Amino acid sequence: MGGAAYLIDVTPDHERLVRPSLERELNKKPSFFGRLFGARNAGFAGFVDLPAEELGADILSDFYGWAKAEVKSPSTATTAFLKDYLEPIRADVYLRGERQDPSRLEGFSKWYIQVTFSGCAGLGEVSSMLASHWVEIWYRRNFDRINIEILKPRHLTPGVSEAESAGYGAFFDFAERGPALYYPIGTETEFFLGDREINVNFELDAALEESIQEEGDLKKFHQQVQYIQANLPPELENGQCLCQMCRPPVGAV
């Protein structure tokens, strides 16, 4: 399955949001196999999803609108990411609570909004992580406004005072083809150049290579892999993300 997610810690209003869900859970009739094997007595689910259709629509509308406005002059690689992944692969949003002790109805250890991006069956893992990274930036840069305009009207209170990191690392443009995720020195990964295997300090979407049909284009792609590996920006090893949301504008001091 794969994919990536950004979690927004929240505290839902207990009376308005949590209690109705717990009542539905208590009144839910066990399935045939549940009655047969006594699954109802084994405890409650490890997590609970509250209704989040309207919340999800608000979040995604705001995020996608912000991303489009924020990247006014996308690079060729960013354009590929927007066109091939972010725009057609819409995220899913959940409002979820985790139970620390499934034997207790209200034993929740945390609540959060989960914005999930698909890994497209392993073909778009890097793009899913970059999309989650962008959600983190959206939430961090608009924290107060999102709280006032989206969370509070839905009876949700942020669980922290500022956005937390998605923790995926540093990204950069892989030529004109799309995003790459940087692997620090000592954590190299394998890449196959035809029958030859080399170690590289980045990961690409598997779809990049699989989409190349012509032998000449594949040769050019492999040449780009070798060139970029030999000329990685030194800022990456210092932890600086070079995705278009993070890198400073050209000419900025």
Number of C-alpha atoms within 10 A of each C-alpha: 8 14 19 23 24 24 22 21 23 20 18 23 14 12 10 11 15 17 13 13 17 15 11 10 14 12 9 10 11 12 12 10 10 13 12 10 11 12 14 17 10 11 12 19 15 14 16 19 15 17 13 16 12 10 18 20 13 15 19 17 11 14 18 18 11 14 18 13 10 13 13 8 11 15 16 15 20 23 17 16 22 19 12 14 20 20 12 9 16 13 20 16 22 19 22 20 24 18 19 14 15 16 14 12 15 16 15 16 11 15 23 21 25 19 22 21 26 23 20 18 11 15 19 23 24 24 28 27 26 26 25 25 24 21 26 23 20 20 21 15 13 15 16 15 11 18 16 13 11 17 20 14 11 17 15 21 16 21 15 11 9 15 20 15 14 19 11 14 17 23 27 24 18 19 15 13 18 23 27 23 26 24 18 16 9 7 11 15 12 12 17 11 15 9 5 7 10 12 13 21 21 25 19 21 21 15 13 14 15 10 9 13 9 8 9 10 12 17 14 10 18 17 13 14 19 14 11 16 14 11 8 14 13 9 11 18 15 10 13 16 18 20 21 20 17 14 13 11 9 6 5 6 5
